[in-house]
Amino acid sequence: MLQEKINDLKAQVIQFSSLIEQMIDKSIKGLINKDKELLDEVIKVNEPYANEFELEIDEICINLIAQFQPRAKDLRTILMIYNMNNALERMGDHGVNIAESSYEIIKTPFIKPFIDIPRMNETLKKMLSDSINSFINEDRELARDVCERDSVIDALRDQILRELITFMSANSSIIGECIHILRIAENLERIADLTTNICEDVIFMSEGTVIKHGGKENEA
């Protein structure tokens, strides 16, 4: 009975992560295509739905612990889902931040074609999908691979920052737009950090190895 309910809970996490991935992707597509309706959908439709999703999963986790008093692996799994649920909701908030900044950027002509932002988004979508799969399949090697990809996101964010500094130095009138672009890059980077946190927990659950705080592996 408990195992069936945990499996159902995992299925809901997959659905929630899919919603969050869509929110992030639509925020970037709304920016690139100057699509206000897509951005509105993220802010006005998807975010309230994501909030309801988080509350529902939280309640299920609490009820399972209260009803079945799980131990060992079952308890660790439920607690990890509880933490993942919170991380996914925070990712959704970052997706909304991206949509809000995109709204401001598309009001004026782009200062240049977007290259690194879409690259960050594509890398991040794969990271998020793989982080969920690493949890569902208890695949610690995939989790490690996702953690390593975080450096790709960091490098793209740094590249965007350097480029924006050059633009702002040459033309102070575009500072506002550049700040919003940087805000988008930073929100994508924070989503990657949350995705990495999920994978670090997967590794800890599977083998008791802590890889947080500088990437050093320590036995718990």
Buried (B, 14 or more C-beta within 10 A) or exposed (E): EEEEBBEEBBEBBBEBBEBBBBBBBBBBBBBBEBBBEBBBBBBEEBBEEBEEBBEEBBEBBEEBBEEBEBEEEBBBBBBBBBBBBBBBBBBBBBBBBBBBBBBBBBEEEEBEEBEBBBBBBEBBBBBBBBBBBBBBEEBBEBBBBBBEBBEBBBEBBEBBBEBBEEBBEEEEEBEEBBBBBBBBBBBBBBBBBBBBBBBBBBBBBBEEBEBBEEEEEEEE
